[in-house]
């Protein structure tokens, strides 16, 4: 494969305070055998162009929550969404409690406000609750497991009037992340 010269910068959005991790910068000039996409999947490159194979590629709980926001961002937050977010956040920190002022508390407040909102345009959406800072608000880098996903599915279904989950919602994103993590562990 022919060497490609490229530089990919992946900065975080600038409208929020400067995050502690400003993003990854990949310099692939000296890398002949891998393209930039593969480097991103393996955590980027060091200064010498060698891929850091120790980078943790598992999907974290905060990342899965943010992913669900991208899938259903304009959907108003419902009680079932808030329950699944609470379940995920509680799994991330352990002990069955959520972070005061965290994502789950914000989701629960949004669901309550949406239940009282008279007009659809007044409702708080998933994008409003699950922003790019979700991964920063969760204090752990805990990867999504099948247990985390199952708890979120159960919480979402228990709080849905029809007893169902959204096929593109929070629990679905956690379930996909758990499957991804499980497949990567088996492949390692």
VEXGUTOR-151707 format. One record per atom (N, C-alpha, C): x, y, z. Coordinates in steps of 0.2 Angstrom, whole numbers, plus 5000, padded with zeros to 4 digits. Example, Ala and Ser with C-alpha at 12.3 -4.5 7.8 and 13.67 -1.06 7.14 Angstrom:
<sites>
506649725039506249785039506649845039506449895035506849955036506450005039
</sites>
This chain:
<sites>
500449945000500050005000500450065000500350114996500650174996500650225002501150255004501050305009500650365008500250385012499850445011500050495016500150555014500250615018499650645020499450645026498850685028498950695036498550745038498550765045497750775046497550745051496850745053496850775060496450825061496350855068495650845070495550815076494850805078494750845085494750915084494650945090493950945093493850955099493150955103492851025101492151025101491851095100492051145104492051205101492351265105491951305109491251295109490751335112490751315120491051265122491051245129491751265132491851255138492551275141493051215138493651235138494151195135494251135139494051075135494151005139494850985140494950945145495550925147495950885141495550855137495750815131495550845125495950895122495750935116495650895110495750825110495650795104496250755102496250715096496850685094497150715088497750715087498050745081498450685078498350665072498650615068499150635063499750625063500250635058500450575055500150565049500250495046500750495040501150545040501650555034502150495034502350465039502850415039502550345040501850335040501550275040501250255033501550195031501450175025500850115025500850075030500450015030499750035032499550085035498950095038498650165035498050165034497750235032497450265039497250335038497050375044496450345048496050315044495450285047495650225052496050185050496350135054496650165060497050215059497450245065496950275070496450305068495950325072495650275076495450215073495150155077495650135082496250145081496750115086497050165090496750225091496950275095497450325093497550325086498050375084498750355083499250395082499950375082500350415086500950395088501450425092501850465087502250505090502750545086503150515081503250445082503650415077503250375072502550385072502150365067501850295068502050265074501850195076501250195080500750155078500150145081500150125088499850155093499850135100499350085101499550025101499049965101498749955108499049995113498749985120498150035121498050075116497450115117496850075118496350095123495750065124495250085119495050035115494550045110493850035112493750005118493049995120492650055121492050045119491550105119491350115127491450175129491250195136490550215137490250215143489550225144489450295141489850345143489750415141489750425133490150385130490150385122489550355119489250305122488650275120488050325121488050355127487550405128487550455123488150485121488250535116488050505109488150445108487950415102487250415101486850395106486150395106485850465105486150515107485950585106486050605098486550575095486650585088486150555084485850495086485350455083484650485083484550515089483850535090483850605094484350645092484450715095483850755095483350765090482850805091482250775094482250715097481750685100481650715107481050735109480950765116481150705121481450725127481650685132480950655135480950595136480350565139480550525146480150505150480250475156480650415155480550375150480850315148481650325146481750385143482450405141482850415147482450455152482850475158482950415162482550365162482650305166483250275164483350265157483850225154484550265155484550335155485150375156485350365163484850365168484950355175485350295176485050235173485350175174486050175171486150205166486850205163487350245167487150295170487550345174487650305181487150275183487250235190487750175189487750145183488150095181488950115181488950175178489650205177489950225183489550245188489950265195489850215200489350165199489250115204488850135210488550085213488150095219487450115218487250115212486550125210486250195211486750245211486550315212486850355206486550415205486750455200487150515203487450555198487850605200487450665201487450705207487150765208487250815203486850835199486950885194487150855188487150785187487450755181486950745176487150705171486750695165486050665167486050615171485350585173484950635176485150675181484750725184484450775179484850795174484650845169484150805165484250745163483750705159483050705163483050685169482450685173482150745174482450805174482150865175481850885168482150865162481950875156481250835154481250775157480650735156480050765159480250785165479650815169479450885166479850925164479750985160479350975154479550925150479250905144478450875145478350845151477750815152477250875154477550935156477050995157477051045151477551035146477551085141476951075136476651135135476051135131476151125123476751155121476951145114477551105112477551075107478151035105478751065105478751125102479351165101479651195108479251185113479451205120479851145124479851085121480051025124480851025123481150995128481850985129482050925125482550925121482750865117483350825119483450775117483950725119484650765117484650805112485250845111485450895116484850925119484950975124485250935131485050875132485350835138485950805137486050765131486650725130487050765125487450805128487950845124488650815123489050845120489750815119490050815126489850845131490150845137489950785142489550745139489250685143489850645146490350635141490950595143491350625148491350695149491750735154491350735160490650725160490250725166490350665170490450605166490450545170491150535172491250515178491950515181492350455179492050405176492450345174492450335167492950295165493050265158492750195158492250185162491950115162491650095155491850045152491550025146490849995147490549995141489849965141489849895141489549865146489449785146488749765144488649705144488049675142487549685148487849685154487449705161487249775161487649825159487449895159486949905154486949875148486449875142485849845145485849785148485249755150484849795155485249825160484949865165484549925162484849955157484550015153483949995149483949935146483349915143482849905147482949875153482449855158482149925161482549975162482350035165481950075160482150075153481850115148481150075147481050015147480449975145479949985151480249985157479849995163479450065164479850115161479550185161479250205155479150155150478750175144478050155145477550195143476850175143476650115140477050095134476950035130477349975133477849995137478249945140478749925134478949965130479449955125480050005125480549985121481150035121481150065114481450115113481550155107482150115103481950095097482450055093483150095091483050165092483650205091483850245097483550225103483650265109484250245113484250265119484750255124484950185125484450145127484650075128484850035122484650055116484850025110485550045108485750105110486450135109486950095114486750085120487050045125487149975123486649945120486649875118487149865112487149915107487549905102488349915104488449965109489049975112489349905115488849875119489049815123489249765118488849755112489049705107489649715104489849785102490449805100491049785104490949795111491449785116491649715116491049675116491149605117491449565111491349595105491649565099492349585099492549645101493249665101493649625106493349605112493649565117493849495115493349465111493449405108493949405103493949455099494449455094495149465096495249495102495949515105496249445107
</sites>
